[in-house]
Amino acid sequence: MNTLPANSRLTVKIIGLGGAGGNVVQQLQSTDLAGLASMVAHTNPRVLAEWSHPTKLLLGEDCTRGLGAGGDPEIGREAADEMRAQFIEFCKDADLVFIVAGLGGGTGGGAAPIVAEIAREAGCLALGLATMPFDFEGVRRREMAKVSMRQFREAADAVITLPNQRMTALFDQNTPMREAFKLTNNLLAQGIRGIWQMLARPGLVNVDFAYLYSIVRGKNAESSFASAEAAGEMRARDVVEKLVGSPLLDEGHVLAQSTDLLVSIVGGADMTIADVNKVMEQLQRRAETANLVMGAAIDEAYEGRLCLTVVATRNAHEPVSEKPGIGAPRPRGIKPTLSEKEPKEIKEAKSEFDTNFLTAASTPRGTSRYAAPPPPSTPENTAELLNRQSGGKARKTASKAKQQTLNLEIVSKGRFEKSEPTIHRGEDLDVPTYVRRGVALN
């Protein structure tokens, strides 16, 4: 097993939350990252007992009574908050903290945002790695995972997401459940290892912690990770094609949408400038608007091969803009106002409304369009009007309106004949109004 670089001054710590996060950290104990300070935490003491990790933390002993979170993220949040002092002590003096969790359940989904918040308050760069549920795990679990993911991104500096459903493209339908989840855990472990090697491995062109810090610090970004290897004469072309075809990068769509791209190229002593140039040219074509940061290192174990690792980041909240100050990270503790959260289309519509409204209010009023009602119609007024229209000549055939009474049949009350009349203020309401008031019908 390889050991950590002795000359590395970067302090990295790993926290695994819940079943998925704990399994990943447990798996890292058999790799060259075993020397990193790490911790596993769970609300279920039975699960903790199954792990052989040296540093374990039982969450929420008071609020859960050792019975677990029961799939409720709110209980997971409360359980993690109870152990805030222990997490602060663990994160002390760390430069970078990886927070690994599976979302959709109670412990991981609830505790991950709290731990990320604690890590940032301790001055660490908080990077999350999270899995999203398979489709077969149900709609409710997927919706809970989405809510937890939003909270995780708000609390952490960046979160690398591995949707489990995409992993189905990497194995056939006959793959056992245990193997499917193990593959996801391997990819998360590979993500941690890839970022660590990118930052800590001395190389020809280094990607140091300052680059990572400047790209993700305070941006609450959503990130994706992928790694690929290729050998042979066409390894520079093949390694990029394998990477782009990875379901973790959504077949290249993630690269096209990324704002920042960290690239690590590792090869043997036979790696040439042409190899590096071909790799970077292909990536630049697929991520034209991204800020590319590249590192290259020589490792004798990769003789005849190339290993390409990419971390693609896209700011999840602020639009990319060339104007100074736009898209800059908001100081911690200051929440966006409601107007800042509004979609662009709503803001434009409101701006147009305000402009039109204020313009209309400042415009001088025109002549009133109010017209007085016509005078009451009487026989005298009608005769005068007809006289004016005929040029002063009275109409000879002016007909006089006559009032007539309609011959209406009196209808019997039928079965209500013997009913008591409805009397209100001395009037029988069963009698039609026009009869009671003596109104003649034309």
C-alpha positions in Angstrom: 0.0 0.0 0.0 1.3 3.5 -0.9 1.9 6.1 1.8 0.9 9.7 1.8 3.5 12.2 0.5 5.8 13.1 3.4 6.3 16.7 2.2 2.6 17.5 2.0 1.5 20.3 4.3 -2.1 20.1 3.3 -4.3 18.8 6.1 -7.2 16.8 4.8 -9.9 15.1 7.0 -12.8 12.9 5.9 -16.2 12.5 7.6 -18.6 9.6 6.6 -22.2 10.1 7.6 -24.9 7.4 7.7 -24.6 4.0 6.0 -23.4 5.1 2.6 -20.8 7.7 3.9 -19.5 5.3 6.5 -19.1 2.5 4.0 -17.0 4.7 1.8 -14.7 5.9 4.6 -14.4 2.3 5.8 -13.4 1.3 2.3 -10.7 4.0 2.2 -8.9 2.3 5.1 -7.6 -0.3 2.6 -6.1 2.4 0.2 -3.3 4.8 0.3 -5.6 7.3 2.1 -5.7 5.2 5.3 -3.2 7.8 6.8 -5.7 10.6 6.5 -7.7 11.6 9.6 -11.2 10.3 9.2 -14.4 9.6 11.1 -17.6 7.6 10.7 -20.8 8.8 12.3 -24.3 7.2 12.5 -27.4 7.4 14.6 -27.7 3.6 14.8 -25.2 2.0 17.3 -25.7 -1.4 15.7 -24.4 -0.1 12.3 -21.4 1.6 14.1 -20.5 -1.7 15.7 -20.2 -3.4 12.3 -17.5 -1.0 11.2 -13.9 -1.5 12.1 -13.0 2.1 11.7 -10.9 3.4 14.6 -12.9 6.7 15.0 -16.7 6.4 15.5 -19.3 8.8 16.6 -22.8 8.0 17.7 -25.1 10.8 16.8 -28.1 12.0 18.8 -28.0 9.6 21.7 -30.5 11.9 23.5 -32.9 12.6 20.7 -32.9 9.1 19.1 -32.2 7.0 22.2 -30.0 4.8 20.0 -32.8 3.8 17.7 -31.6 5.6 14.6 -33.2 8.4 12.6 -35.9 6.3 11.1 -35.5 7.8 7.7 -36.4 11.3 9.0 -33.8 14.0 8.0 -35.1 16.3 10.7 -34.0 13.8 13.3 -30.7 13.5 11.5 -30.2 17.2 11.7 -31.0 17.3 15.4 -28.8 14.4 16.1 -25.8 16.0 14.3 -26.5 19.3 16.0 -26.3 17.6 19.4 -22.7 16.5 18.6 -21.6 20.0 17.3 -18.8 20.2 19.8 -17.3 16.9 18.7 -17.4 17.9 15.0 -15.8 21.2 15.7 -13.0 19.5 17.6 -12.4 17.1 14.7 -12.4 19.8 12.0 -9.9 21.9 13.9 -6.7 22.7 12.1 -7.9 21.1 8.8 -7.6 22.8 5.4 -10.0 20.6 3.6 -12.8 18.4 4.9 -14.6 15.8 2.7 -18.1 15.1 3.9 -19.5 11.9 2.4 -23.2 10.9 2.7 -26.0 9.1 0.9 -29.0 11.3 0.5 -32.6 10.2 0.8 -32.4 8.8 4.3 -32.4 10.3 7.8 -28.8 10.3 9.0 -26.9 11.3 5.9 -29.5 13.6 4.4 -30.1 15.4 7.7 -26.6 15.5 9.2 -24.6 16.4 6.0 -25.7 20.1 5.8 -25.1 20.6 9.6 -21.6 19.1 9.4 -20.7 21.1 6.3 -21.8 24.3 8.1 -19.6 23.4 11.1 -16.6 22.7 8.8 -16.9 26.1 7.2 -17.3 27.8 10.5 -14.1 26.2 11.5 -12.4 27.8 8.5 -12.1 24.6 6.4 -13.0 24.2 2.8 -16.0 21.9 2.9 -16.4 19.5 -0.1 -19.4 17.2 -0.1 -19.7 13.9 -1.9 -23.2 12.6 -2.1 -25.2 9.8 -3.7 -28.8 10.2 -4.9 -31.2 7.3 -4.7 -31.9 4.7 -7.4 -35.3 5.1 -9.1 -36.5 1.8 -7.6 -36.1 3.3 -4.1 -39.3 5.2 -4.5 -40.6 8.7 -5.2 -40.7 9.8 -1.6 -37.0 8.9 -1.0 -36.0 10.8 -4.2 -37.9 13.9 -3.2 -36.4 13.8 0.3 -32.9 13.5 -1.4 -33.6 16.6 -3.5 -34.4 18.7 -0.5 -31.3 17.4 1.4 -29.2 18.2 -1.7 -30.4 21.8 -1.8 -29.6 22.2 1.9 -26.2 20.4 1.5 -25.2 22.8 -1.4 -26.2 25.8 0.6 -24.0 24.7 3.5 -21.0 23.3 1.7 -18.5 25.1 -0.6 -19.2 22.4 -3.3 -21.0 19.1 -3.6 -19.9 16.4 -6.0 -23.1 14.4 -6.9 -23.3 10.8 -8.0 -26.8 9.9 -9.1 -27.1 6.2 -8.4 -29.4 5.7 -11.3 -26.7 6.8 -13.8 -24.6 3.9 -12.4 -27.0 1.4 -14.0 -25.2 2.2 -17.3 -22.0 0.7 -15.8 -23.4 -2.8 -15.0 -26.0 -5.1 -16.4 -29.5 -5.8 -14.9 -28.3 -9.1 -13.3 -25.8 -7.3 -11.0 -26.5 -8.1 -7.4 -27.7 -5.3 -5.2 -24.7 -5.5 -3.0 -22.4 -5.2 -5.9 -24.3 -2.2 -7.3 -24.0 -0.2 -4.0 -20.4 -1.3 -3.7 -19.6 0.1 -7.2 -21.1 3.5 -6.1 -19.0 3.4 -2.9 -15.9 2.7 -5.1 -16.6 5.7 -7.2 -17.0 8.0 -4.2 -13.7 6.7 -2.8 -12.2 7.2 -6.2 -13.4 10.8 -6.2 -11.8 11.5 -2.8 -8.6 9.8 -3.9 -8.5 11.6 -7.2 -8.9 15.0 -5.7 -6.3 14.2 -3.0 -3.7 13.1 -5.6 -4.5 16.1 -7.7 -3.6 18.4 -4.8 -0.9 16.5 -2.9 1.0 14.6 -5.6 4.2 16.6 -6.7 4.1 17.0 -10.4 5.5 18.7 -13.5 2.6 21.1 -13.4 1.0 21.3 -10.0 -2.7 21.9 -9.1 -2.4 23.2 -5.5 -4.9 23.8 -2.8 -5.1 27.5 -3.6 -6.5 26.7 -7.1 -9.3 24.5 -5.6 -10.0 27.1 -2.9 -10.4 29.9 -5.4 -12.7 27.9 -7.6 -15.2 26.6 -5.1 -14.9 28.7 -1.9 -18.2 30.3 -1.0 -19.9 29.5 -4.3 -22.2 26.7 -3.1 -21.4 25.0 -6.4 -22.6 21.8 -7.8 -19.7 19.6 -9.0 -19.2 16.4 -10.9 -16.2 14.0 -10.9 -15.0 11.5 -13.4 -11.8 9.6 -14.0 -10.6 7.4 -16.9 -7.5 5.5 -18.0 -6.3 4.4 -21.5 -3.2 2.7 -22.9 -1.6 2.3 -26.3 -0.5 4.7 -29.0 -3.9 6.5 -29.1 -4.2 6.8 -25.3 -4.5 10.6 -25.4 -7.6 10.4 -27.6 -9.0 7.3 -26.0 -8.8 8.6 -22.4 -10.8 11.7 -23.2 -13.4 9.7 -25.1 -13.8 7.4 -22.1 -14.0 10.3 -19.7 -16.6 12.2 -21.8 -18.7 9.0 -22.2 -18.9 8.5 -18.4 -22.4 8.6 -17.0 -21.0 10.8 -14.2 -20.5 13.6 -16.7 -23.9 12.9 -18.4 -22.1 12.0 -21.7 -20.2 15.4 -21.8 -23.2 17.7 -21.1 -21.7 18.5 -17.7 -18.4 19.7 -19.3 -20.3 22.0 -21.7 -22.2 23.6 -18.7 -19.2 23.9 -16.3 -17.7 27.2 -15.3 -14.5 25.7 -13.8 -12.6 22.6 -14.7 -9.8 21.0 -12.7 -7.8 18.5 -14.8 -5.2 16.1 -13.6 -3.1 14.1 -16.0 -0.9 11.3 -14.7 1.3 9.2 -17.0 4.5 7.2 -17.0 8.0 8.4 -18.0 6.9 8.0 -21.6 4.2 10.7 -21.4 5.0 13.4 -24.0 4.0 17.0 -24.5 1.9 15.8 -27.5 -0.1 13.6 -25.1 -0.9 16.4 -22.8 -1.6 18.8 -25.6 -4.1 16.4 -27.3 -5.9 15.8 -24.0 -6.3 19.5 -23.2 -7.3 20.4 -26.8 -10.2 17.9 -26.6 -11.3 19.1 -23.2 -11.2 22.8 -24.3 -13.4 22.0 -27.3 -16.0 20.4 -25.0 -15.8 23.1 -22.2 -15.3 26.3 -24.2 -16.4 28.7 -21.6 -14.9 27.0 -18.6 -11.9 28.2 -16.6 -9.4 25.3 -17.0 -6.8 24.5 -14.4 -4.5 21.7 -15.4 -1.9 19.6 -13.5 0.4 16.9 -14.8 2.5 14.3 -12.9 4.8 11.4 -13.7 4.2 8.1 -12.0 6.3 5.1 -13.0 3.3 2.8 -12.3 1.5 4.4 -15.3 4.1 3.4 -17.9 2.3 3.3 -21.3 -0.9 4.6 -19.8 -2.6 7.9 -19.1 -4.9 8.6 -16.2 -7.2 11.6 -16.6 -9.2 13.0 -13.6 -11.6 15.9 -13.9 -13.6 17.9 -11.4 -16.2 20.0 -13.2 -17.9 22.8 -11.3 -20.9 24.9 -12.1 -22.1 27.7 -9.8 -25.6 26.6 -8.7 -26.9 30.0 -7.8 -25.3 33.0 -9.5 -25.2 33.5 -13.3 -21.9 33.8 -15.1 -21.2 37.4 -15.9 -18.3 39.5 -17.1 -19.4 42.5 -15.0 -17.4 43.1 -11.9 -19.2 42.1 -8.7 -21.8 40.0 -10.5 -21.6 36.3 -9.6 -19.3 36.9 -6.7 -19.8 34.9 -3.6 -22.0 36.4 -0.9 -20.5 36.9 2.5 -21.4 34.1 4.9 -24.4 34.8 7.1 -26.1 37.2 4.6 -29.0 35.5 3.0 -30.4 36.5 -0.4 -33.5 38.6 -0.4 -36.7 37.5 -2.0 -36.0 39.7 -5.0 -32.6 38.1 -5.5 -34.2 34.6 -5.6 -36.7 35.6 -8.3 -36.2 34.1 -11.8 -34.8 36.5 -14.4 -38.1 36.5 -16.4 -40.1 37.7 -13.3 -37.6 40.4 -12.6 -37.7 41.7 -16.2 -41.5 41.6 -16.2 -41.6 43.6 -12.9 -39.1 46.1 -14.2 -41.2 46.7 -17.4 -44.3 47.1 -15.3 -42.6 49.6 -12.9 -41.3 51.6 -15.9 -44.7 51.7 -17.6 -46.5 52.5 -14.4 -44.2 55.3 -13.3 -44.1 56.8 -16.9 -47.9 56.8 -17.0 -48.1 58.4 -13.6 -45.8 61.3 -14.6 -47.6 62.0 -17.9 -50.0 65.1 -17.9 -53.6 64.1 -18.0 -55.5 64.7 -21.2 -59.1 66.1 -21.6 -61.7 64.2 -19.6 -63.7 61.7 -21.6 -66.6 61.9 -19.2 -70.0 62.6 -20.9 -73.0 63.9 -19.0 -76.1 61.6 -19.1 -78.9 62.6 -21.6 -81.9 64.6 -20.3 -84.9 62.6 -19.2 -87.1 61.5 -22.1 -90.5 63.2 -22.0 -93.1 63.7 -24.7 -92.2 67.4 -24.9 -88.4 66.6 -25.2 -89.1 64.0 -27.8 -91.2 66.4 -29.9 -88.5 69.1 -29.7 -85.8 66.6 -30.8 -87.8 65.4 -33.8 -88.5 69.0 -34.7 -84.7 69.8 -34.7 -83.9 66.7 -36.8 -86.6 67.6 -39.4 -85.3 71.2 -39.8 -88.0 72.9 -37.9 -90.9 71.0 -39.5 -93.0 69.0 -37.1 -93.6 65.4 -38.0 -97.3 64.9 -38.9 -97.4 61.2 -38.0 -95.9 61.4 -34.5 -97.5 58.4 -32.8 -98.4 58.6 -29.2 -97.5 55.7 -27.0 -100.4 53.9 -25.3 -100.3 52.0 -22.1 -102.0 48.6 -22.3 -102.6 45.8 -19.8 -101.7 42.3 -20.7 -104.4 39.7 -20.4 -102.6 37.3 -18.1 -104.2 34.0 -16.9 -104.5 33.7 -13.1 -102.7 30.6 -12.1 -103.9 28.6 -9.1 -101.5 28.0 -6.1 -102.1 24.2 -6.5 -101.0 22.2 -3.4 -99.9 25.5 -1.7 -103.5 26.8 -1.9 -104.1 26.2 1.9 -100.6 27.4 2.9 -100.2 30.4 5.1 -99.2 33.5 3.1 -95.7 35.0 3.5 -96.4 38.4 5.1 -93.6 40.9 5.4 -94.3 44.4 6.6 -97.9 44.0 5.9 -97.4 42.7 2.3 -98.1 39.2 0.9 -94.8 38.2 -0.7 -96.6 35.4 -2.5 -98.2 38.0 -4.7 -96.0 39.1 -7.6 -94.2 42.4 -7.1 -95.7 44.1 -10.2 -99.2 43.3 -9.0 -98.6 44.5 -5.4 -97.1 47.7 -6.7 -99.5 48.3 -9.5 -96.9 48.3 -12.3 -98.4 47.9 -15.7 -96.6 45.5 -18.1 -96.0 46.7 -21.7 
